[in-house]
Amino acid sequence: MVDLPNQQEAPPLSEDEKRADKKAAKKRKKLEKSLETRVLDPWERYRALTDLLDRYMECAELQDRKTRFGLIILGTLNAVNVLVLMRPEVFQSGIDRSWLWTYAGSYLALSLYVFIEAIDELKPRLQSLLQRAHGMESSGTESAGLCFMRDVAAQSVDEYNERWRQARFDQLNRELVQQSQQMSLVNLAKFAALNRLYKGLLVLIFLTAGLFAMIAYQALRG
């Protein structure tokens, strides 16, 4: 058998070495805390703002997809109601015709409302990319003309190139801040329209269920 060499235990630390280790640990903790609470530098602000804008754009796209799905639900409900109400036996089932016409008118009005809300959610809201909103410029602050489309389009190629050559981080970050704020307002408006759309769809579903319940009730009575 081969005898393994005995592992020597590390010698105990001296008092000076222990104090040095504690001091180094305190410095590390202090450094970590300062990294979490320090002010972002210009490059970090730029990266954070572009990431925020990307998230806002993704949020807007997600709401658009939910609106399109809502339109599919609306189309399905409309098709079902048309097929049911066009059957002659529905009017011959004993249901009061005035009730059916009231139902049809109410359903049509609410369906139109839901469709309008879908248009409101999907309509282009490009102000956040085209130009700065009124009131977003502080007094004495001139636009850098770097990010907003109308500012860019109003310049010649040489002028725009020169602006980028002379651009400062604070100018670029300020325009990104303005775009982020405008995109947040866009998302809030889209979310409000989407919320109204789905509330309207829920009412349409209950109306359709009420129609089927009435037809089933008349069939059981007959």
Beta strands, then each sheet from edge to edge (+ up, - down):
end
